[in-house]
Amino acid sequence: ESDSELRDDCDKSEHEANMSTVVLKHVSKHAPPTLSRKPSSLKESLARLQSSTKMQRQIPRWHPSRVVRSSIFEVFFSLLILLQALCLAIETQYSGLDWGNKLAYSGYDAPAERVWPSVPTFLLTTEMLF
């Protein structure tokens, strides 16, 4: 009785394994595309790079999606952000020099217009650009 039960269990598990393989084959043929995942190997990464390069060659150079994905676009806007941060720092320093003089703080003997005479013009110009 135990041998026949074992055989039945073995037959059932074998049948279930075969059925799951059939179901997986059926699902994989008709399944919608899934989200992309990180490449697991260098070979897969290079294959993705080649396929994306081929796709980019088909898109015209002036197309917005191609422009936005370019490294030149990233560098350009990174430099603009860096320049804006620099302008904010200069404006803050200029304002601090001015307030230091108005409050008669020691070491701030001259007004900001005399210490940095061209800063207001520079700040107005960069404000117009940004």
Backbone as XML, in Angstrom:
<?xml version="1.0"?>
<chain id="A" units="angstrom">
  <residue number="1" name="GLU">
    <atom name="N" x="0.818" y="-1.186" z="0.000"/>
    <atom name="CA" x="0.000" y="0.000" z="0.000"/>
    <atom name="C" x="0.874" y="1.268" z="0.000"/>
  </residue>
  <residue number="2" name="SER">
    <atom name="N" x="1.952" y="1.262" z="0.748"/>
    <atom name="CA" x="2.819" y="2.434" z="0.793"/>
    <atom name="C" x="3.551" y="2.613" z="-0.528"/>
  </residue>
  <residue number="3" name="ASP">
    <atom name="N" x="3.925" y="1.512" z="-1.208"/>
    <atom name="CA" x="4.582" y="1.624" z="-2.516"/>
    <atom name="C" x="3.649" y="2.233" z="-3.552"/>
  </residue>
  <residue number="4" name="SER">
    <atom name="N" x="2.390" y="1.818" z="-3.515"/>
    <atom name="CA" x="1.440" y="2.369" z="-4.491"/>
    <atom name="C" x="1.151" y="3.848" z="-4.207"/>
  </residue>
  <residue number="5" name="GLU">
    <atom name="N" x="1.127" y="4.212" z="-2.928"/>
    <atom name="CA" x="0.926" y="5.631" z="-2.579"/>
    <atom name="C" x="2.107" y="6.462" z="-3.048"/>
  </residue>
  <residue number="6" name="LEU">
    <atom name="N" x="3.319" y="5.921" z="-2.869"/>
    <atom name="CA" x="4.507" y="6.638" z="-3.322"/>
    <atom name="C" x="4.501" y="6.810" z="-4.828"/>
  </residue>
  <residue number="7" name="ARG">
    <atom name="N" x="4.109" y="5.730" z="-5.553"/>
    <atom name="CA" x="4.039" y="5.814" z="-7.003"/>
    <atom name="C" x="2.998" y="6.852" z="-7.438"/>
  </residue>
  <residue number="8" name="ASP">
    <atom name="N" x="1.847" y="6.844" z="-6.755"/>
    <atom name="CA" x="0.800" y="7.816" z="-7.074"/>
    <atom name="C" x="1.291" y="9.249" z="-6.839"/>
  </residue>
  <residue number="9" name="ASP">
    <atom name="N" x="1.977" y="9.450" z="-5.691"/>
    <atom name="CA" x="2.524" y="10.781" z="-5.389"/>
    <atom name="C" x="3.556" y="11.192" z="-6.427"/>
  </residue>
  <residue number="10" name="CYS">
    <atom name="N" x="4.396" y="10.226" z="-6.804"/>
    <atom name="CA" x="5.438" y="10.505" z="-7.793"/>
    <atom name="C" x="4.805" y="10.826" z="-9.141"/>
  </residue>
  <residue number="11" name="ASP">
    <atom name="N" x="3.780" y="10.064" z="-9.523"/>
    <atom name="CA" x="3.087" y="10.316" z="-10.785"/>
    <atom name="C" x="2.406" y="11.687" z="-10.765"/>
  </residue>
  <residue number="12" name="LYS">
    <atom name="N" x="1.800" y="12.030" z="-9.618"/>
    <atom name="CA" x="1.131" y="13.325" z="-9.493"/>
    <atom name="C" x="2.134" y="14.466" z="-9.618"/>
  </residue>
  <residue number="13" name="SER">
    <atom name="N" x="3.266" y="14.354" z="-8.919"/>
    <atom name="CA" x="4.255" y="15.431" z="-8.973"/>
    <atom name="C" x="4.863" y="15.544" z="-10.366"/>
  </residue>
  <residue number="14" name="GLU">
    <atom name="N" x="5.050" y="14.401" z="-11.031"/>
    <atom name="CA" x="5.580" y="14.427" z="-12.393"/>
    <atom name="C" x="4.566" y="15.087" z="-13.335"/>
  </residue>
  <residue number="15" name="HIS">
    <atom name="N" x="3.301" y="14.739" z="-13.161"/>
    <atom name="CA" x="2.243" y="15.330" z="-13.978"/>
    <atom name="C" x="2.148" y="16.839" z="-13.735"/>
  </residue>
  <residue number="16" name="GLU">
    <atom name="N" x="2.223" y="17.254" z="-12.452"/>
    <atom name="CA" x="2.173" y="18.685" z="-12.117"/>
    <atom name="C" x="3.354" y="19.433" z="-12.713"/>
  </residue>
  <residue number="17" name="ALA">
    <atom name="N" x="4.528" y="18.819" z="-12.691"/>
    <atom name="CA" x="5.711" y="19.456" z="-13.267"/>
    <atom name="C" x="5.545" y="19.631" z="-14.771"/>
  </residue>
  <residue number="18" name="ASN">
    <atom name="N" x="5.015" y="18.589" z="-15.448"/>
    <atom name="CA" x="4.788" y="18.692" z="-16.884"/>
    <atom name="C" x="3.746" y="19.772" z="-17.199"/>
  </residue>
  <residue number="19" name="MET">
    <atom name="N" x="2.700" y="19.832" z="-16.401"/>
    <atom name="CA" x="1.656" y="20.826" z="-16.628"/>
    <atom name="C" x="2.175" y="22.248" z="-16.414"/>
  </residue>
  <residue number="20" name="SER">
    <atom name="N" x="3.009" y="22.432" z="-15.387"/>
    <atom name="CA" x="3.538" y="23.769" z="-15.143"/>
    <atom name="C" x="4.459" y="24.199" z="-16.279"/>
  </residue>
  <residue number="21" name="THR">
    <atom name="N" x="5.187" y="23.240" z="-16.860"/>
    <atom name="CA" x="6.036" y="23.565" z="-18.005"/>
    <atom name="C" x="5.179" y="23.973" z="-19.190"/>
  </residue>
  <residue number="22" name="VAL">
    <atom name="N" x="4.086" y="23.254" z="-19.428"/>
    <atom name="CA" x="3.186" y="23.593" z="-20.527"/>
    <atom name="C" x="2.567" y="24.962" z="-20.300"/>
  </residue>
  <residue number="23" name="VAL">
    <atom name="N" x="2.128" y="25.226" z="-19.079"/>
    <atom name="CA" x="1.523" y="26.521" z="-18.758"/>
    <atom name="C" x="2.541" y="27.641" z="-18.930"/>
  </residue>
  <residue number="24" name="LEU">
    <atom name="N" x="3.763" y="27.431" z="-18.460"/>
    <atom name="CA" x="4.787" y="28.461" z="-18.596"/>
    <atom name="C" x="5.094" y="28.742" z="-20.058"/>
  </residue>
  <residue number="25" name="LYS">
    <atom name="N" x="5.166" y="27.669" z="-20.874"/>
    <atom name="CA" x="5.421" y="27.874" z="-22.296"/>
    <atom name="C" x="4.279" y="28.664" z="-22.923"/>
  </residue>
  <residue number="26" name="HIS">
    <atom name="N" x="3.057" y="28.335" z="-22.548"/>
    <atom name="CA" x="1.890" y="29.021" z="-23.100"/>
    <atom name="C" x="1.868" y="30.493" z="-22.671"/>
  </residue>
  <residue number="27" name="VAL">
    <atom name="N" x="2.143" y="30.738" z="-21.406"/>
    <atom name="CA" x="2.129" y="32.110" z="-20.887"/>
    <atom name="C" x="3.253" y="32.926" z="-21.497"/>
  </residue>
  <residue number="28" name="SER">
    <atom name="N" x="4.434" y="32.329" z="-21.616"/>
    <atom name="CA" x="5.564" y="33.102" z="-22.111"/>
    <atom name="C" x="5.395" y="33.493" z="-23.572"/>
  </residue>
  <residue number="29" name="LYS">
    <atom name="N" x="4.643" y="32.693" z="-24.362"/>
    <atom name="CA" x="4.428" y="33.049" z="-25.759"/>
    <atom name="C" x="3.472" y="34.225" z="-25.899"/>
  </residue>
  <residue number="30" name="HIS">
    <atom name="N" x="2.509" y="34.329" z="-24.994"/>
    <atom name="CA" x="1.465" y="35.335" z="-25.134"/>
    <atom name="C" x="1.533" y="36.431" z="-24.073"/>
  </residue>
  <residue number="31" name="ALA">
    <atom name="N" x="2.545" y="36.439" z="-23.253"/>
    <atom name="CA" x="2.639" y="37.427" z="-22.185"/>
    <atom name="C" x="3.038" y="38.780" z="-22.752"/>
  </residue>
  <residue number="32" name="PRO">
    <atom name="N" x="2.485" y="39.853" z="-22.213"/>
    <atom name="CA" x="2.886" y="41.188" z="-22.670"/>
    <atom name="C" x="4.321" y="41.463" z="-22.218"/>
  </residue>
  <residue number="33" name="PRO">
    <atom name="N" x="4.981" y="42.385" z="-22.877"/>
    <atom name="CA" x="6.350" y="42.698" z="-22.473"/>
    <atom name="C" x="6.386" y="43.236" z="-21.045"/>
  </residue>
  <residue number="34" name="THR">
    <atom name="N" x="7.397" y="42.847" z="-20.312"/>
    <atom name="CA" x="7.523" y="43.279" z="-18.931"/>
    <atom name="C" x="8.425" y="44.500" z="-18.857"/>
  </residue>
  <residue number="35" name="LEU">
    <atom name="N" x="8.481" y="45.091" z="-17.690"/>
    <atom name="CA" x="9.372" y="46.220" z="-17.480"/>
    <atom name="C" x="10.810" y="45.757" z="-17.606"/>
  </residue>
  <residue number="36" name="SER">
    <atom name="N" x="11.664" y="46.636" z="-18.082"/>
    <atom name="CA" x="13.059" y="46.244" z="-18.241"/>
    <atom name="C" x="13.730" y="46.173" z="-16.875"/>
  </residue>
  <residue number="37" name="ARG">
    <atom name="N" x="14.671" y="45.316" z="-16.771"/>
    <atom name="CA" x="15.409" y="45.139" z="-15.523"/>
    <atom name="C" x="16.873" y="45.457" z="-15.783"/>
  </residue>
  <residue number="38" name="LYS">
    <atom name="N" x="17.629" y="45.532" z="-14.720"/>
    <atom name="CA" x="19.047" y="45.810" z="-14.861"/>
    <atom name="C" x="19.730" y="44.634" z="-15.548"/>
  </residue>
  <residue number="39" name="PRO">
    <atom name="N" x="20.684" y="44.905" z="-16.425"/>
    <atom name="CA" x="21.384" y="43.800" z="-17.071"/>
    <atom name="C" x="22.171" y="42.989" z="-16.047"/>
  </residue>
  <residue number="40" name="SER">
    <atom name="N" x="22.167" y="41.678" z="-16.234"/>
    <atom name="CA" x="22.841" y="40.808" z="-15.271"/>
    <atom name="C" x="24.261" y="40.483" z="-15.688"/>
  </residue>
  <residue number="41" name="SER">
    <atom name="N" x="24.641" y="40.831" z="-16.914"/>
    <atom name="CA" x="25.992" y="40.528" z="-17.359"/>
    <atom name="C" x="26.474" y="41.628" z="-18.294"/>
  </residue>
  <residue number="42" name="LEU">
    <atom name="N" x="27.753" y="41.637" z="-18.542"/>
    <atom name="CA" x="28.341" y="42.611" z="-19.451"/>
    <atom name="C" x="27.812" y="42.391" z="-20.863"/>
  </residue>
  <residue number="43" name="LYS">
    <atom name="N" x="27.653" y="41.125" z="-21.239"/>
    <atom name="CA" x="27.156" y="40.807" z="-22.572"/>
    <atom name="C" x="25.749" y="41.375" z="-22.777"/>
  </residue>
  <residue number="44" name="GLU">
    <atom name="N" x="24.899" y="41.201" z="-21.794"/>
    <atom name="CA" x="23.534" y="41.719" z="-21.877"/>
    <atom name="C" x="23.534" y="43.247" z="-21.905"/>
  </residue>
  <residue number="45" name="SER">
    <atom name="N" x="24.398" y="43.858" z="-21.123"/>
    <atom name="CA" x="24.494" y="45.315" z="-21.085"/>
    <atom name="C" x="24.932" y="45.865" z="-22.443"/>
  </residue>
  <residue number="46" name="LEU">
    <atom name="N" x="25.924" y="45.233" z="-23.060"/>
    <atom name="CA" x="26.387" y="45.679" z="-24.372"/>
    <atom name="C" x="25.327" y="45.466" z="-25.443"/>
  </residue>
  <residue number="47" name="ALA">
    <atom name="N" x="24.571" y="44.379" z="-25.334"/>
    <atom name="CA" x="23.504" y="44.123" z="-26.296"/>
    <atom name="C" x="22.429" y="45.212" z="-26.190"/>
  </residue>
  <residue number="48" name="ARG">
    <atom name="N" x="22.089" y="45.609" z="-24.971"/>
    <atom name="CA" x="21.105" y="46.681" z="-24.795"/>
    <atom name="C" x="21.627" y="47.997" z="-25.340"/>
  </residue>
  <residue number="49" name="LEU">
    <atom name="N" x="22.903" y="48.250" z="-25.131"/>
    <atom name="CA" x="23.507" y="49.480" z="-25.620"/>
    <atom name="C" x="23.455" y="49.534" z="-27.143"/>
  </residue>
  <residue number="50" name="GLN">
    <atom name="N" x="23.764" y="48.413" z="-27.793"/>
    <atom name="CA" x="23.721" y="48.366" z="-29.255"/>
    <atom name="C" x="22.302" y="48.551" z="-29.775"/>
  </residue>
  <residue number="51" name="SER">
    <atom name="N" x="21.328" y="47.937" z="-29.107"/>
    <atom name="CA" x="19.942" y="48.075" z="-29.576"/>
    <atom name="C" x="19.444" y="49.506" z="-29.385"/>
  </residue>
  <residue number="52" name="SER">
    <atom name="N" x="19.821" y="50.156" z="-28.288"/>
    <atom name="CA" x="19.389" y="51.540" z="-28.095"/>
    <atom name="C" x="20.092" y="52.468" z="-29.068"/>
  </residue>
  <residue number="53" name="THR">
    <atom name="N" x="21.342" y="52.164" z="-29.422"/>
    <atom name="CA" x="22.074" y="52.968" z="-30.398"/>
    <atom name="C" x="21.420" y="52.838" z="-31.769"/>
  </residue>
  <residue number="54" name="LYS">
    <atom name="N" x="21.011" y="51.612" z="-32.134"/>
    <atom name="CA" x="20.327" y="51.410" z="-33.411"/>
    <atom name="C" x="19.021" y="52.187" z="-33.446"/>
  </residue>
  <residue number="55" name="MET">
    <atom name="N" x="18.304" y="52.186" z="-32.325"/>
    <atom name="CA" x="17.042" y="52.902" z="-32.261"/>
    <atom name="C" x="17.269" y="54.408" z="-32.377"/>
  </residue>
  <residue number="56" name="GLN">
    <atom name="N" x="18.348" y="54.903" z="-31.755"/>
    <atom name="CA" x="18.638" y="56.337" z="-31.826"/>
    <atom name="C" x="19.024" y="56.755" z="-33.236"/>
  </residue>
  <residue number="57" name="ARG">
    <atom name="N" x="19.651" y="55.872" z="-33.985"/>
    <atom name="CA" x="20.021" y="56.214" z="-35.356"/>
    <atom name="C" x="18.791" y="56.418" z="-36.230"/>
  </residue>
  <residue number="58" name="GLN">
    <atom name="N" x="17.705" y="55.763" z="-35.902"/>
    <atom name="CA" x="16.489" y="55.893" z="-36.687"/>
    <atom name="C" x="15.772" y="57.209" z="-36.394"/>
  </residue>
  <residue number="59" name="ILE">
    <atom name="N" x="15.958" y="57.767" z="-35.204"/>
    <atom name="CA" x="15.314" y="59.019" z="-34.822"/>
    <atom name="C" x="16.143" y="60.175" z="-35.374"/>
  </residue>
  <residue number="60" name="PRO">
    <atom name="N" x="15.512" y="61.166" z="-35.978"/>
    <atom name="CA" x="16.270" y="62.313" z="-36.501"/>
    <atom name="C" x="17.029" y="63.044" z="-35.381"/>
  </residue>
  <residue number="61" name="ARG">
    <atom name="N" x="18.115" y="63.646" z="-35.747"/>
    <atom name="CA" x="18.987" y="64.324" z="-34.779"/>
    <atom name="C" x="18.266" y="65.431" z="-34.028"/>
  </residue>
  <residue number="62" name="TRP">
    <atom name="N" x="17.361" y="66.134" z="-34.664"/>
    <atom name="CA" x="16.654" y="67.265" z="-34.057"/>
    <atom name="C" x="15.494" y="66.849" z="-33.173"/>
  </residue>
  <residue number="63" name="HIS">
    <atom name="N" x="15.128" y="65.598" z="-33.157"/>
    <atom name="CA" x="13.965" y="65.139" z="-32.390"/>
    <atom name="C" x="14.190" y="65.370" z="-30.892"/>
  </residue>
  <residue number="64" name="PRO">
    <atom name="N" x="13.195" y="65.906" z="-30.178"/>
    <atom name="CA" x="13.372" y="66.233" z="-28.758"/>
    <atom name="C" x="13.796" y="65.054" z="-27.883"/>
  </residue>
  <residue number="65" name="SER">
    <atom name="N" x="13.285" y="63.868" z="-28.142"/>
    <atom name="CA" x="13.664" y="62.733" z="-27.292"/>
    <atom name="C" x="15.138" y="62.396" z="-27.437"/>
  </residue>
  <residue number="66" name="ARG">
    <atom name="N" x="15.669" y="62.574" z="-28.622"/>
    <atom name="CA" x="17.095" y="62.298" z="-28.820"/>
    <atom name="C" x="17.956" y="63.397" z="-28.194"/>
  </residue>
  <residue number="67" name="VAL">
    <atom name="N" x="17.502" y="64.636" z="-28.299"/>
    <atom name="CA" x="18.251" y="65.757" z="-27.718"/>
    <atom name="C" x="18.293" y="65.635" z="-26.195"/>
  </residue>
  <residue number="68" name="VAL">
    <atom name="N" x="17.161" y="65.329" z="-25.592"/>
    <atom name="CA" x="17.071" y="65.270" z="-24.131"/>
    <atom name="C" x="17.905" y="64.121" z="-23.561"/>
  </residue>
  <residue number="69" name="ARG">
    <atom name="N" x="18.059" y="63.055" z="-24.306"/>
    <atom name="CA" x="18.828" y="61.908" z="-23.822"/>
    <atom name="C" x="20.325" y="62.037" z="-24.060"/>
  </residue>
  <residue number="70" name="SER">
    <atom name="N" x="20.750" y="63.091" z="-24.723"/>
    <atom name="CA" x="22.175" y="63.234" z="-25.038"/>
    <atom name="C" x="22.957" y="63.727" z="-23.817"/>
  </residue>
  <residue number="71" name="SER">
    <atom name="N" x="24.223" y="63.390" z="-23.797"/>
    <atom name="CA" x="25.068" y="63.811" z="-22.679"/>
    <atom name="C" x="25.368" y="65.308" z="-22.745"/>
  </residue>
  <residue number="72" name="ILE">
    <atom name="N" x="25.367" y="65.873" z="-23.928"/>
    <atom name="CA" x="25.596" y="67.314" z="-24.077"/>
    <atom name="C" x="24.479" y="68.091" z="-23.377"/>
  </residue>
  <residue number="73" name="PHE">
    <atom name="N" x="23.252" y="67.623" z="-23.515"/>
    <atom name="CA" x="22.114" y="68.238" z="-22.842"/>
    <atom name="C" x="22.312" y="68.203" z="-21.333"/>
  </residue>
  <residue number="74" name="GLU">
    <atom name="N" x="22.711" y="67.064" z="-20.804"/>
    <atom name="CA" x="22.942" y="66.910" z="-19.359"/>
    <atom name="C" x="24.041" y="67.851" z="-18.873"/>
  </residue>
  <residue number="75" name="VAL">
    <atom name="N" x="25.136" y="67.912" z="-19.592"/>
    <atom name="CA" x="26.260" y="68.773" z="-19.196"/>
    <atom name="C" x="25.854" y="70.239" z="-19.254"/>
  </residue>
  <residue number="76" name="PHE">
    <atom name="N" x="25.146" y="70.625" z="-20.308"/>
    <atom name="CA" x="24.724" y="72.019" z="-20.460"/>
    <atom name="C" x="23.867" y="72.475" z="-19.283"/>
  </residue>
  <residue number="77" name="PHE">
    <atom name="N" x="22.855" y="71.684" z="-18.946"/>
    <atom name="CA" x="21.972" y="72.096" z="-17.856"/>
    <atom name="C" x="22.644" y="71.956" z="-16.488"/>
  </residue>
  <residue number="78" name="SER">
    <atom name="N" x="23.575" y="71.044" z="-16.355"/>
    <atom name="CA" x="24.348" y="70.957" z="-15.108"/>
    <atom name="C" x="25.183" y="72.214" z="-14.913"/>
  </residue>
  <residue number="79" name="LEU">
    <atom name="N" x="25.783" y="72.698" z="-15.994"/>
    <atom name="CA" x="26.564" y="73.931" z="-15.903"/>
    <atom name="C" x="25.674" y="75.139" z="-15.602"/>
  </residue>
  <residue number="80" name="LEU">
    <atom name="N" x="24.483" y="75.170" z="-16.173"/>
    <atom name="CA" x="23.554" y="76.264" z="-15.860"/>
    <atom name="C" x="23.162" y="76.256" z="-14.383"/>
  </residue>
  <residue number="81" name="ILE">
    <atom name="N" x="22.924" y="75.083" z="-13.850"/>
    <atom name="CA" x="22.570" y="74.974" z="-12.425"/>
    <atom name="C" x="23.744" y="75.398" z="-11.559"/>
  </residue>
  <residue number="82" name="LEU">
    <atom name="N" x="24.941" y="74.999" z="-11.939"/>
    <atom name="CA" x="26.138" y="75.386" z="-11.188"/>
    <atom name="C" x="26.355" y="76.897" z="-11.247"/>
  </residue>
  <residue number="83" name="LEU">
    <atom name="N" x="26.147" y="77.485" z="-12.405"/>
    <atom name="CA" x="26.287" y="78.936" z="-12.548"/>
    <atom name="C" x="25.245" y="79.671" z="-11.707"/>
  </residue>
  <residue number="84" name="GLN">
    <atom name="N" x="24.032" y="79.158" z="-11.681"/>
    <atom name="CA" x="22.982" y="79.769" z="-10.861"/>
    <atom name="C" x="23.334" y="79.690" z="-9.376"/>
  </residue>
  <residue number="85" name="ALA">
    <atom name="N" x="23.871" y="78.558" z="-8.945"/>
    <atom name="CA" x="24.279" y="78.424" z="-7.543"/>
    <atom name="C" x="25.404" y="79.400" z="-7.209"/>
  </residue>
  <residue number="86" name="LEU">
    <atom name="N" x="26.325" y="79.594" z="-8.130"/>
    <atom name="CA" x="27.414" y="80.550" z="-7.934"/>
    <atom name="C" x="26.872" y="81.975" z="-7.826"/>
  </residue>
  <residue number="87" name="CYS">
    <atom name="N" x="25.907" y="82.315" z="-8.666"/>
    <atom name="CA" x="25.296" y="83.650" z="-8.603"/>
    <atom name="C" x="24.573" y="83.864" z="-7.276"/>
  </residue>
  <residue number="88" name="LEU">
    <atom name="N" x="23.890" y="82.843" z="-6.801"/>
    <atom name="CA" x="23.226" y="82.964" z="-5.498"/>
    <atom name="C" x="24.240" y="83.174" z="-4.374"/>
  </residue>
  <residue number="89" name="ALA">
    <atom name="N" x="25.368" y="82.486" z="-4.450"/>
    <atom name="CA" x="26.407" y="82.661" z="-3.419"/>
    <atom name="C" x="26.982" y="84.077" z="-3.465"/>
  </residue>
  <residue number="90" name="ILE">
    <atom name="N" x="27.231" y="84.589" z="-4.660"/>
    <atom name="CA" x="27.763" y="85.959" z="-4.796"/>
    <atom name="C" x="26.744" y="86.973" z="-4.274"/>
  </residue>
  <residue number="91" name="GLU">
    <atom name="N" x="25.485" y="86.779" z="-4.614"/>
    <atom name="CA" x="24.439" y="87.688" z="-4.142"/>
    <atom name="C" x="24.322" y="87.668" z="-2.624"/>
  </residue>
  <residue number="92" name="THR">
    <atom name="N" x="24.430" y="86.494" z="-2.029"/>
    <atom name="CA" x="24.364" y="86.371" z="-0.573"/>
    <atom name="C" x="25.555" y="87.063" z="0.083"/>
  </residue>
  <residue number="93" name="GLN">
    <atom name="N" x="26.735" y="86.877" z="-0.482"/>
    <atom name="CA" x="27.937" y="87.520" z="0.069"/>
    <atom name="C" x="27.827" y="89.043" z="-0.046"/>
  </residue>
  <residue number="94" name="TYR">
    <atom name="N" x="27.350" y="89.521" z="-1.187"/>
    <atom name="CA" x="27.193" y="90.957" z="-1.391"/>
    <atom name="C" x="26.195" y="91.535" z="-0.388"/>
  </residue>
  <residue number="95" name="SER">
    <atom name="N" x="25.086" y="90.829" z="-0.197"/>
    <atom name="CA" x="24.085" y="91.272" z="0.768"/>
    <atom name="C" x="24.662" y="91.279" z="2.190"/>
  </residue>
  <residue number="96" name="GLY">
    <atom name="N" x="25.478" y="90.281" z="2.509"/>
    <atom name="CA" x="26.112" y="90.216" z="3.823"/>
    <atom name="C" x="27.073" y="91.371" z="4.044"/>
  </residue>
  <residue number="97" name="LEU">
    <atom name="N" x="27.828" y="91.730" z="3.007"/>
    <atom name="CA" x="28.731" y="92.893" z="3.114"/>
    <atom name="C" x="27.924" y="94.173" z="3.344"/>
  </residue>
  <residue number="98" name="ASP">
    <atom name="N" x="26.838" y="94.292" z="2.652"/>
    <atom name="CA" x="26.007" y="95.481" z="2.798"/>
    <atom name="C" x="25.396" y="95.562" z="4.198"/>
  </residue>
  <residue number="99" name="TRP">
    <atom name="N" x="24.854" y="94.455" z="4.696"/>
    <atom name="CA" x="24.263" y="94.458" z="6.036"/>
    <atom name="C" x="25.321" y="94.646" z="7.125"/>
  </residue>
  <residue number="100" name="GLY">
    <atom name="N" x="26.482" y="94.087" z="6.914"/>
    <atom name="CA" x="27.559" y="94.290" z="7.885"/>
    <atom name="C" x="27.921" y="95.753" z="8.026"/>
  </residue>
  <residue number="101" name="ASN">
    <atom name="N" x="27.949" y="96.477" z="6.906"/>
    <atom name="CA" x="28.247" y="97.904" z="6.946"/>
    <atom name="C" x="27.099" y="98.684" z="7.585"/>
  </residue>
  <residue number="102" name="LYS">
    <atom name="N" x="25.847" y="98.349" z="7.244"/>
    <atom name="CA" x="24.696" y="99.067" z="7.805"/>
    <atom name="C" x="24.588" y="98.889" z="9.312"/>
  </residue>
  <residue number="103" name="LEU">
    <atom name="N" x="24.963" y="97.717" z="9.804"/>
    <atom name="CA" x="24.895" y="97.445" z="11.249"/>
    <atom name="C" x="26.164" y="97.872" z="11.989"/>
  </residue>
  <residue number="104" name="ALA">
    <atom name="N" x="27.130" y="98.459" z="11.260"/>
    <atom name="CA" x="28.403" y="98.929" z="11.820"/>
    <atom name="C" x="29.152" y="97.800" z="12.525"/>
  </residue>
  <residue number="105" name="TYR">
    <atom name="N" x="29.137" y="96.622" z="11.893"/>
    <atom name="CA" x="29.863" y="95.464" z="12.429"/>
    <atom name="C" x="31.343" y="95.679" z="12.168"/>
  </residue>
  <residue number="106" name="SER">
    <atom name="N" x="32.196" y="95.281" z="13.125"/>
    <atom name="CA" x="33.634" y="95.525" z="12.959"/>
    <atom name="C" x="34.181" y="94.738" z="11.765"/>
  </residue>
  <residue number="107" name="GLY">
    <atom name="N" x="35.007" y="95.413" z="10.971"/>
    <atom name="CA" x="35.579" y="94.801" z="9.779"/>
    <atom name="C" x="34.799" y="95.116" z="8.516"/>
  </residue>
  <residue number="108" name="TYR">
    <atom name="N" x="33.626" y="95.704" z="8.653"/>
    <atom name="CA" x="32.788" y="96.067" z="7.509"/>
    <atom name="C" x="32.686" y="97.596" z="7.446"/>
  </residue>
  <residue number="109" name="ASP">
    <atom name="N" x="33.829" y="98.213" z="7.182"/>
    <atom name="CA" x="33.898" y="99.674" z="7.216"/>
    <atom name="C" x="33.345" y="100.334" z="5.948"/>
  </residue>
  <residue number="110" name="ALA">
    <atom name="N" x="33.496" y="99.681" z="4.804"/>
    <atom name="CA" x="33.051" y="100.287" z="3.540"/>
    <atom name="C" x="31.732" y="99.650" z="3.087"/>
  </residue>
  <residue number="111" name="PRO">
    <atom name="N" x="30.898" y="100.422" z="2.408"/>
    <atom name="CA" x="29.654" y="99.842" z="1.876"/>
    <atom name="C" x="29.960" y="98.836" z="0.753"/>
  </residue>
  <residue number="112" name="ALA">
    <atom name="N" x="29.008" y="97.982" z="0.503"/>
    <atom name="CA" x="29.199" y="96.920" z="-0.489"/>
    <atom name="C" x="29.449" y="97.482" z="-1.888"/>
  </residue>
  <residue number="113" name="GLU">
    <atom name="N" x="28.870" y="98.655" z="-2.196"/>
    <atom name="CA" x="29.061" y="99.260" z="-3.522"/>
    <atom name="C" x="30.513" y="99.649" z="-3.771"/>
  </residue>
  <residue number="114" name="ARG">
    <atom name="N" x="31.242" y="99.968" z="-2.697"/>
    <atom name="CA" x="32.665" y="100.312" z="-2.853"/>
    <atom name="C" x="33.549" y="99.082" z="-2.829"/>
  </residue>
  <residue number="115" name="VAL">
    <atom name="N" x="33.171" y="98.053" z="-2.076"/>
    <atom name="CA" x="33.987" y="96.837" z="-1.995"/>
    <atom name="C" x="33.879" y="96.049" z="-3.305"/>
  </residue>
  <residue number="116" name="TRP">
    <atom name="N" x="32.680" y="95.864" z="-3.773"/>
    <atom name="CA" x="32.433" y="95.141" z="-5.031"/>
    <atom name="C" x="31.582" y="96.021" z="-5.936"/>
  </residue>
  <residue number="117" name="PRO">
    <atom name="N" x="32.184" y="96.948" z="-6.657"/>
    <atom name="CA" x="31.391" y="97.911" z="-7.428"/>
    <atom name="C" x="30.642" y="97.312" z="-8.625"/>
  </residue>
  <residue number="118" name="SER">
    <atom name="N" x="31.139" y="96.262" z="-9.229"/>
    <atom name="CA" x="30.502" y="95.731" z="-10.447"/>
    <atom name="C" x="29.512" y="94.593" z="-10.180"/>
  </residue>
  <residue number="119" name="VAL">
    <atom name="N" x="29.358" y="94.197" z="-8.931"/>
    <atom name="CA" x="28.480" y="93.063" z="-8.612"/>
    <atom name="C" x="27.005" y="93.351" z="-8.916"/>
  </residue>
  <residue number="120" name="PRO">
    <atom name="N" x="26.453" y="94.513" z="-8.592"/>
    <atom name="CA" x="25.039" y="94.733" z="-8.923"/>
    <atom name="C" x="24.736" y="94.593" z="-10.416"/>
  </residue>
  <residue number="121" name="THR">
    <atom name="N" x="25.626" y="95.089" z="-11.258"/>
    <atom name="CA" x="25.445" y="94.958" z="-12.707"/>
    <atom name="C" x="25.502" y="93.492" z="-13.124"/>
  </residue>
  <residue number="122" name="PHE">
    <atom name="N" x="26.462" y="92.767" z="-12.571"/>
    <atom name="CA" x="26.607" y="91.336" z="-12.877"/>
    <atom name="C" x="25.350" y="90.581" z="-12.439"/>
  </residue>
  <residue number="123" name="LEU">
    <atom name="N" x="24.855" y="90.878" z="-11.248"/>
    <atom name="CA" x="23.679" y="90.171" z="-10.739"/>
    <atom name="C" x="22.431" y="90.480" z="-11.574"/>
  </residue>
  <residue number="124" name="LEU">
    <atom name="N" x="22.273" y="91.732" z="-12.003"/>
    <atom name="CA" x="21.124" y="92.073" z="-12.861"/>
    <atom name="C" x="21.212" y="91.369" z="-14.210"/>
  </residue>
  <residue number="125" name="THR">
    <atom name="N" x="22.416" y="91.287" z="-14.750"/>
    <atom name="CA" x="22.598" y="90.610" z="-16.033"/>
    <atom name="C" x="22.292" y="89.126" z="-15.923"/>
  </residue>
  <residue number="126" name="THR">
    <atom name="N" x="22.794" y="88.477" z="-14.892"/>
    <atom name="CA" x="22.529" y="87.038" z="-14.746"/>
    <atom name="C" x="21.066" y="86.781" z="-14.401"/>
  </residue>
  <residue number="127" name="GLU">
    <atom name="N" x="20.444" y="87.712" z="-13.707"/>
    <atom name="CA" x="19.018" y="87.559" z="-13.406"/>
    <atom name="C" x="18.200" y="87.591" z="-14.680"/>
  </residue>
  <residue number="128" name="MET">
    <atom name="N" x="18.604" y="88.433" z="-15.631"/>
    <atom name="CA" x="17.894" y="88.484" z="-16.903"/>
    <atom name="C" x="18.115" y="87.194" z="-17.709"/>
  </residue>
  <residue number="129" name="LEU">
    <atom name="N" x="19.273" y="86.583" z="-17.583"/>
    <atom name="CA" x="19.567" y="85.338" z="-18.323"/>
    <atom name="C" x="18.811" y="84.149" z="-17.741"/>
  </residue>
  <residue number="130" name="PHE">
    <atom name="N" x="18.671" y="84.126" z="-16.435"/>
    <atom name="CA" x="18.022" y="82.994" z="-15.796"/>
    <atom name="C" x="16.563" y="83.279" z="-15.585"/>
  </residue>
</chain>
